[in-house]
Amino acid sequence: MRVRRRTVWFMTLLSLVAVISVYYLVDPAKQFNGLTIFSDDTLQQTAITGVTDQEASKQDVTTEVSSPSHMFEEMRMQVSDERSQLRQQLTQKIASEEYTAEEKNQAFNDIDGLIKQESAEAMLEMLVKSLGYSDAFVRAEGEKVSVTVMAEELSKSQANEIIYLVKSEWEGANDVQVKFSANNY
């Protein structure tokens, strides 16, 4: 019993290292150059253009900042927080004595699936960026994949190219939605 618990913890730790490795490969740390703070381009990029409410009737209030990449980072952080909580719940389930071996195995498989999903999303973001977009956000839930790209406009052929890319790289992607976020500096 003790060996099995050690193996589960080792696999969990190994999976966490894999996710962190993919994160650093996709988004390497950028060096800070203090002089860029004072450039005209940087000051224009960081100016706030305004605050808007989207779908106030649903009581969802969204604050937009001028740089969509900040919006993309915020979306990534929100998804990361949700998945971190789910991963923590599954890890607690694995460590608990209250669950059967089958339930623990299912929790372990769910963690493994979550890691694979995160890696696939990060890879798709990289591939979409390689098509010439400055930033992209990919979120998958089951067979539904939502792709948001940073672009002024998105033609049907560009959207089809992204859909083709997602479907060719992600086997279970049956419903692919492509949106764009305008670059409003």
C-alpha positions in Angstrom: 0.0 0.0 0.0 2.8 2.4 0.9 4.6 1.7 -2.4 1.5 2.4 -4.4 1.1 5.8 -2.6 4.7 6.7 -3.3 4.2 5.8 -7.0 1.1 8.0 -7.2 2.9 10.9 -5.6 5.9 10.4 -7.8 3.6 10.3 -11.0 1.8 13.5 -9.7 5.1 15.2 -9.2 6.4 14.1 -12.6 3.2 15.4 -14.2 3.6 18.7 -12.5 7.2 19.0 -13.7 6.0 18.3 -17.2 3.4 21.1 -17.1 5.8 23.6 -15.7 8.4 22.6 -18.4 5.8 23.2 -21.1 4.9 26.5 -19.6 8.5 27.7 -19.6 9.1 26.4 -23.1 6.0 28.3 -24.4 6.5 31.5 -22.4 10.2 31.9 -21.6 11.0 34.5 -19.0 11.7 37.9 -20.5 14.5 40.1 -19.4 13.5 43.4 -17.9 15.0 46.5 -19.5 14.1 49.5 -17.3 14.8 52.0 -20.1 11.9 50.7 -22.2 9.4 52.0 -19.6 10.1 55.6 -20.8 9.8 55.0 -24.5 6.9 56.6 -26.4 5.7 53.3 -27.8 5.5 51.8 -24.3 3.6 54.7 -22.9 1.1 54.5 -25.8 0.6 50.8 -25.3 -0.1 51.1 -21.6 -2.6 54.0 -21.8 -6.1 53.0 -20.7 -8.6 53.6 -23.5 -11.7 53.2 -21.3 -13.9 50.9 -19.4 -16.9 49.1 -21.0 -19.6 46.9 -19.7 -20.4 43.8 -21.8 -23.8 42.2 -21.5 -24.7 44.1 -18.4 -28.1 42.4 -18.5 -26.4 39.2 -17.5 -24.8 41.1 -14.6 -21.3 40.3 -16.0 -19.2 43.4 -16.0 -16.0 43.2 -17.9 -13.2 45.8 -17.7 -11.1 46.1 -20.9 -7.6 47.4 -20.9 -6.0 48.7 -24.0 -3.6 45.8 -24.5 -5.5 42.6 -25.4 -2.4 40.6 -24.5 -3.1 41.6 -20.9 -6.6 40.3 -21.4 -5.2 37.1 -22.8 -2.9 36.7 -19.7 -5.8 37.4 -17.4 -7.8 34.6 -19.2 -4.9 32.3 -18.9 -4.5 33.0 -15.2 -8.2 32.4 -14.6 -8.1 29.0 -16.4 -4.9 28.1 -14.5 -6.5 28.9 -11.2 -9.6 26.8 -12.0 -7.4 23.9 -13.1 -5.1 24.2 -10.1 -8.1 23.9 -7.8 -9.4 20.9 -9.7 -5.9 19.3 -9.6 -5.7 19.9 -5.9 -9.1 18.3 -5.3 -8.1 15.3 -7.4 -4.8 15.0 -5.5 -6.6 15.1 -2.2 -8.9 12.3 -3.5 -5.8 10.2 -4.4 -4.3 10.7 -1.0 -7.5 10.0 0.9 -8.2 6.7 2.5 -11.9 7.1 1.9 -11.9 6.2 -1.8 -11.5 2.9 -3.5 -8.6 2.0 -5.7 -10.7 2.5 -8.8 -11.8 5.9 -7.7 -8.2 6.9 -7.0 -7.1 5.5 -10.3 -9.8 7.6 -12.1 -8.7 10.7 -10.2 -5.1 10.0 -11.4 -6.3 9.5 -14.9 -8.2 12.8 -14.7 -5.0 14.6 -13.6 -3.1 13.0 -16.4 -5.9 14.1 -18.9 -5.8 17.6 -17.5 -2.0 17.8 -18.0 -2.4 16.5 -21.6 -5.1 19.1 -22.2 -3.0 22.0 -20.9 0.0 20.8 -23.0 -2.2 20.5 -26.1 -3.7 24.0 -25.6 -0.2 25.5 -25.1 1.0 23.8 -28.3 -2.0 25.1 -30.2 -1.4 28.6 -29.0 2.2 28.4 -30.2 1.1 27.0 -33.6 -1.6 29.7 -34.0 1.0 32.4 -33.2 3.3 30.9 -35.8 0.6 31.8 -38.4 1.5 35.4 -37.8 -0.8 36.5 -34.9 0.9 38.3 -32.0 -1.1 36.4 -29.3 -3.6 33.6 -29.1 -5.7 32.0 -26.4 -7.0 28.4 -26.7 -9.5 26.8 -24.4 -10.8 23.3 -24.8 -13.7 21.8 -23.0 -14.5 18.3 -24.2 -15.0 18.4 -28.0 -15.4 22.2 -28.0 -12.3 24.3 -28.7 -12.4 28.0 -28.5 -9.6 30.0 -30.1 -9.2 33.8 -29.7 -6.5 35.6 -31.6 -5.2 39.1 -31.5 -6.0 40.7 -34.8 -7.6 43.8 -36.2 -9.8 41.7 -38.5 -10.2 38.0 -39.2 -11.2 36.9 -42.6 -13.1 33.7 -43.3 -10.1 32.2 -44.9 -7.9 33.0 -41.8 -10.6 31.6 -39.5 -10.8 28.4 -41.7 -7.0 28.1 -41.6 -7.1 28.2 -37.8 -10.0 25.7 -37.6 -8.1 23.4 -39.9 -5.0 23.7 -37.8 -6.9 22.9 -34.6 -8.7 19.9 -36.1 -5.5 18.5 -37.5 -3.6 18.8 -34.2 -6.5 17.9 -31.8 -8.2 14.6 -32.6 -11.3 15.2 -30.4 -12.0 18.8 -31.6 -15.4 18.6 -33.4 -16.6 22.1 -32.6 -14.0 24.8 -33.1 -14.9 28.5 -32.6 -12.5 31.2 -33.7 -12.8 34.8 -32.4 -10.6 37.8 -32.6 -9.7 40.6 -30.2 -8.9 43.9 -31.8 -5.7 45.6 -31.0 -6.9 48.9 -29.6 -3.9 51.0 -28.6 
